């Protein structure tokens, strides 16, 4: 039973990681279209910092 939970947790974390990668890639593409908007850079920075802190904590 415990091995099944390990596999489920592994695939769930992989799915979450893929979602964040897709989200981060889309945000970077939005920023590249409008490079003069510094508010978007700040948003991406806080989002990325939040993701890192979420993973560490």
N, CA, C and O atoms as CSV, one atom per row, in Angstrom:
chain,resi,resn,atom,element,x,y,z
A,1,UNK,N,N,0.829,-1.203,0.000
A,1,UNK,CA,C,0.000,0.000,0.000
A,1,UNK,C,C,0.869,1.262,0.000
A,1,UNK,O,O,0.545,2.250,-0.659
A,2,UNK,N,N,1.961,1.216,0.737
A,2,UNK,CA,C,2.807,2.400,0.832
A,2,UNK,C,C,3.491,2.705,-0.493
A,2,UNK,O,O,3.716,3.872,-0.817
A,3,UNK,N,N,3.828,1.670,-1.268
A,3,UNK,CA,C,4.464,1.893,-2.565
A,3,UNK,C,C,3.501,2.596,-3.520
A,3,UNK,O,O,3.927,3.404,-4.345
A,4,UNK,N,N,2.218,2.299,-3.413
A,4,UNK,CA,C,1.217,2.969,-4.253
A,4,UNK,C,C,1.146,4.445,-3.895
A,4,UNK,O,O,1.058,5.294,-4.782
A,5,UNK,N,N,1.185,4.761,-2.609
A,5,UNK,CA,C,1.159,6.159,-2.184
A,5,UNK,C,C,2.397,6.910,-2.661
A,5,UNK,O,O,2.314,8.089,-3.003
A,6,UNK,N,N,3.541,6.237,-2.686
A,6,UNK,CA,C,4.769,6.874,-3.180
A,6,UNK,C,C,4.633,7.201,-4.661
A,6,UNK,O,O,5.018,8.287,-5.093
A,7,UNK,N,N,4.085,6.262,-5.450
A,7,UNK,CA,C,3.891,6.516,-6.880
A,7,UNK,C,C,2.894,7.645,-7.120
A,7,UNK,O,O,3.108,8.495,-7.985
A,8,UNK,N,N,1.810,7.653,-6.355
A,8,UNK,CA,C,0.810,8.719,-6.513
A,8,UNK,C,C,1.419,10.071,-6.166
A,8,UNK,O,O,1.209,11.050,-6.882
A,9,UNK,N,N,2.168,10.129,-5.076
A,9,UNK,CA,C,2.805,11.391,-4.683
A,9,UNK,C,C,3.811,11.841,-5.735
A,9,UNK,O,O,3.888,13.028,-6.053
A,10,UNK,N,N,4.576,10.905,-6.272
A,10,UNK,CA,C,5.568,11.236,-7.297
A,10,UNK,C,C,4.894,11.835,-8.531
A,10,UNK,O,O,5.310,12.887,-9.015
A,11,UNK,N,N,3.859,11.172,-9.037
A,11,UNK,CA,C,3.202,11.671,-10.240
A,11,UNK,C,C,2.441,12.964,-9.978
A,11,UNK,O,O,2.335,13.809,-10.867
A,12,UNK,N,N,1.916,13.126,-8.786
A,12,UNK,CA,C,1.241,14.375,-8.442
A,12,UNK,C,C,2.234,15.529,-8.407
A,12,UNK,O,O,1.938,16.611,-8.914
A,13,UNK,N,N,3.408,15.316,-7.814
A,13,UNK,CA,C,4.424,16.365,-7.785
A,13,UNK,C,C,4.953,16.669,-9.185
A,13,UNK,O,O,5.241,17.824,-9.498
A,14,UNK,N,N,5.083,15.647,-10.026
A,14,UNK,CA,C,5.503,15.885,-11.418
A,14,UNK,C,C,4.464,16.716,-12.160
A,14,UNK,O,O,4.816,17.611,-12.929
A,15,UNK,N,N,3.189,16.426,-11.933
A,15,UNK,CA,C,2.118,17.181,-12.578
A,15,UNK,C,C,2.115,18.632,-12.109
A,15,UNK,O,O,1.933,19.542,-12.917
A,16,UNK,N,N,2.312,18.853,-10.825
A,16,UNK,CA,C,2.372,20.219,-10.295
A,16,UNK,C,C,3.575,20.958,-10.864
A,16,UNK,O,O,3.466,22.130,-11.225
A,17,UNK,N,N,4.721,20.287,-10.947
A,17,UNK,CA,C,5.914,20.903,-11.524
A,17,UNK,C,C,5.719,21.278,-12.980
A,17,UNK,O,O,6.161,22.342,-13.413
A,18,UNK,N,N,5.060,20.409,-13.743
A,18,UNK,CA,C,4.785,20.704,-15.148
A,18,UNK,C,C,3.848,21.896,-15.274
A,18,UNK,O,O,4.029,22.732,-16.159
A,19,UNK,N,N,2.848,21.986,-14.400
A,19,UNK,CA,C,1.921,23.112,-14.430
A,19,UNK,C,C,2.652,24.426,-14.162
A,19,UNK,O,O,2.419,25.414,-14.857
A,20,UNK,N,N,3.539,24.447,-13.155
A,20,UNK,CA,C,4.271,25.674,-12.853
A,20,UNK,C,C,5.237,26.040,-13.974
A,20,UNK,O,O,5.434,27.221,-14.263
A,21,UNK,N,N,5.835,25.043,-14.604
A,21,UNK,CA,C,6.732,25.314,-15.736
A,21,UNK,C,C,5.954,25.938,-16.894
A,21,UNK,O,O,6.413,26.900,-17.508
A,22,UNK,N,N,4.773,25.386,-17.189
A,22,UNK,CA,C,3.925,25.918,-18.253
A,22,UNK,C,C,3.483,27.344,-17.930
A,22,UNK,O,O,3.510,28.215,-18.799
A,23,UNK,N,N,3.077,27.582,-16.686
A,23,UNK,CA,C,2.640,28.909,-16.263
A,23,UNK,C,C,3.780,29.913,-16.347
A,23,UNK,O,O,3.590,31.021,-16.848
A,24,UNK,N,N,4.961,29.543,-15.864
A,24,UNK,CA,C,6.110,30.432,-15.895
A,24,UNK,C,C,6.516,30.737,-17.334
A,24,UNK,O,O,6.874,31.873,-17.645
A,25,UNK,N,N,6.465,29.735,-18.216
A,25,UNK,CA,C,6.809,29.935,-19.626
A,25,UNK,C,C,5.841,30.915,-20.288
A,25,UNK,O,O,6.264,31.764,-21.072
A,26,UNK,N,N,4.557,30.806,-19.983
A,26,UNK,CA,C,3.575,31.731,-20.557
A,26,UNK,C,C,3.770,33.146,-20.039
A,26,UNK,O,O,3.629,34.102,-20.801
A,27,UNK,N,N,4.089,33.300,-18.766
A,27,UNK,CA,C,4.315,34.639,-18.213
A,27,UNK,C,C,5.548,35.270,-18.842
A,27,UNK,O,O,5.544,36.464,-19.141
A,28,UNK,N,N,6.603,34.487,-19.048
A,28,UNK,CA,C,7.807,35.006,-19.697
A,28,UNK,C,C,7.500,35.445,-21.125
A,28,UNK,O,O,8.014,36.468,-21.577
A,29,UNK,N,N,6.668,34.685,-21.842
A,29,UNK,CA,C,6.302,35.073,-23.208
A,29,UNK,C,C,5.502,36.373,-23.223
A,29,UNK,O,O,5.657,37.178,-24.142
A,30,UNK,N,N,4.655,36.589,-22.228
A,30,UNK,CA,C,3.900,37.847,-22.139
A,30,UNK,C,C,4.856,39.008,-21.906
A,30,UNK,O,O,4.695,40.075,-22.499
A,31,UNK,N,N,5.850,38.808,-21.047
A,31,UNK,CA,C,6.812,39.870,-20.748
A,31,UNK,C,C,7.644,40.205,-21.978
A,31,UNK,O,O,7.945,41.373,-22.221
A,32,UNK,N,N,8.017,39.196,-22.755
A,32,UNK,CA,C,8.836,39.452,-23.941
A,32,UNK,C,C,8.100,40.308,-24.962
A,32,UNK,O,O,8.728,41.040,-25.728
A,33,UNK,N,N,6.779,40.220,-24.977
A,33,UNK,CA,C,6.001,41.030,-25.915
A,33,UNK,C,C,5.950,42.495,-25.491
A,33,UNK,O,O,5.845,43.374,-26.347
A,34,UNK,N,N,6.021,42.775,-24.198
A,34,UNK,CA,C,5.983,44.143,-23.670
A,34,UNK,C,C,7.136,44.343,-22.689
A,34,UNK,O,O,6.902,44.343,-21.480
A,35,UNK,N,N,8.357,44.511,-23.156
A,35,UNK,CA,C,9.496,44.571,-22.222
A,35,UNK,C,C,9.558,45.849,-21.395
A,35,UNK,O,O,10.292,45.896,-20.408
A,36,UNK,N,N,8.805,46.892,-21.768
A,36,UNK,CA,C,8.907,48.143,-21.032
A,36,UNK,C,C,8.084,48.148,-19.744
A,36,UNK,O,O,8.199,49.075,-18.943
A,37,UNK,N,N,7.272,47.143,-19.543
A,37,UNK,CA,C,6.397,47.120,-18.380
A,37,UNK,C,C,7.104,46.458,-17.201
A,37,UNK,O,O,7.195,45.232,-17.144
A,38,UNK,N,N,7.604,47.257,-16.263
A,38,UNK,CA,C,8.357,46.728,-15.126
A,38,UNK,C,C,7.457,46.078,-14.087
A,38,UNK,O,O,7.930,45.280,-13.277
A,39,UNK,N,N,6.173,46.402,-14.094
A,39,UNK,CA,C,5.256,45.782,-13.151
A,39,UNK,C,C,5.149,44.280,-13.414
A,39,UNK,O,O,5.030,43.487,-12.480
A,40,UNK,N,N,5.191,43.900,-14.680
A,40,UNK,CA,C,5.146,42.474,-15.011
A,40,UNK,C,C,6.412,41.769,-14.538
A,40,UNK,O,O,6.348,40.628,-14.080
A,41,UNK,N,N,7.558,42.432,-14.642
A,41,UNK,CA,C,8.796,41.843,-14.132
A,41,UNK,C,C,8.701,41.621,-12.626
A,41,UNK,O,O,9.129,40.583,-12.120
A,42,UNK,N,N,8.147,42.582,-11.921
A,42,UNK,CA,C,7.995,42.446,-10.472
A,42,UNK,C,C,7.038,41.301,-10.134
A,42,UNK,O,O,7.277,40.543,-9.195
A,43,UNK,N,N,5.961,41.183,-10.900
A,43,UNK,CA,C,4.992,40.109,-10.672
A,43,UNK,C,C,5.633,38.740,-10.863
A,43,UNK,O,O,5.432,37.836,-10.053
A,44,UNK,N,N,6.401,38.592,-11.930
A,44,UNK,CA,C,7.070,37.315,-12.187
A,44,UNK,C,C,8.088,37.013,-11.092
A,44,UNK,O,O,8.220,35.864,-10.669
A,45,UNK,N,N,8.800,38.024,-10.635
A,45,UNK,CA,C,9.771,37.821,-9.565
A,45,UNK,C,C,9.119,37.349,-8.281
A,45,UNK,O,O,9.606,36.413,-7.646
A,46,UNK,N,N,8.011,37.993,-7.887
A,46,UNK,CA,C,7.316,37.575,-6.675
A,46,UNK,C,C,6.689,36.197,-6.841
A,46,UNK,O,O,6.676,35.404,-5.899
A,47,UNK,N,N,6.169,35.906,-8.031
A,47,UNK,CA,C,5.593,34.593,-8.278
A,47,UNK,C,C,6.658,33.506,-8.184
A,47,UNK,O,O,6.440,32.466,-7.563
A,48,UNK,N,N,7.800,33.750,-8.797
A,48,UNK,CA,C,8.888,32.777,-8.770
A,48,UNK,C,C,9.413,32.589,-7.349
A,48,UNK,O,O,9.691,31.464,-6.934
A,49,UNK,N,N,9.547,33.674,-6.608
A,49,UNK,CA,C,9.996,33.592,-5.217
A,49,UNK,C,C,8.990,32.818,-4.372
A,49,UNK,O,O,9.373,32.017,-3.519
A,50,UNK,N,N,7.711,33.058,-4.610
A,50,UNK,CA,C,6.673,32.328,-3.882
A,50,UNK,C,C,6.701,30.842,-4.164
A,50,UNK,O,O,6.499,30.032,-3.259
A,51,UNK,N,N,6.953,30.472,-5.426
A,51,UNK,CA,C,7.032,29.055,-5.781
A,51,UNK,C,C,8.217,28.401,-5.086
A,51,UNK,O,O,8.101,27.295,-4.559
A,52,UNK,N,N,9.349,29.080,-5.087
A,52,UNK,CA,C,10.538,28.524,-4.430
A,52,UNK,C,C,10.297,28.355,-2.929
A,52,UNK,O,O,10.650,27.324,-2.356
A,53,UNK,N,N,9.697,29.363,-2.294
A,53,UNK,CA,C,9.422,29.257,-0.859
A,53,UNK,C,C,8.395,28.174,-0.568
A,53,UNK,O,O,8.481,27.500,0.458
A,54,UNK,N,N,7.417,27.997,-1.466
A,54,UNK,CA,C,6.424,26.948,-1.286
A,54,UNK,C,C,7.076,25.576,-1.332
A,54,UNK,O,O,6.715,24.687,-0.561
A,55,UNK,N,N,8.033,25.402,-2.233
A,55,UNK,CA,C,8.726,24.118,-2.345
A,55,UNK,C,C,9.613,23.879,-1.123
A,55,UNK,O,O,9.668,22.763,-0.606
A,56,UNK,N,N,10.304,24.917,-0.662
A,56,UNK,CA,C,11.223,24.753,0.465
A,56,UNK,C,C,10.503,24.562,1.792
A,56,UNK,O,O,10.981,23.834,2.663
A,57,UNK,N,N,9.356,25.212,1.947
A,57,UNK,CA,C,8.622,25.127,3.222
A,57,UNK,C,C,7.601,24.065,3.089
A,57,UNK,O,O,6.855,23.804,4.033
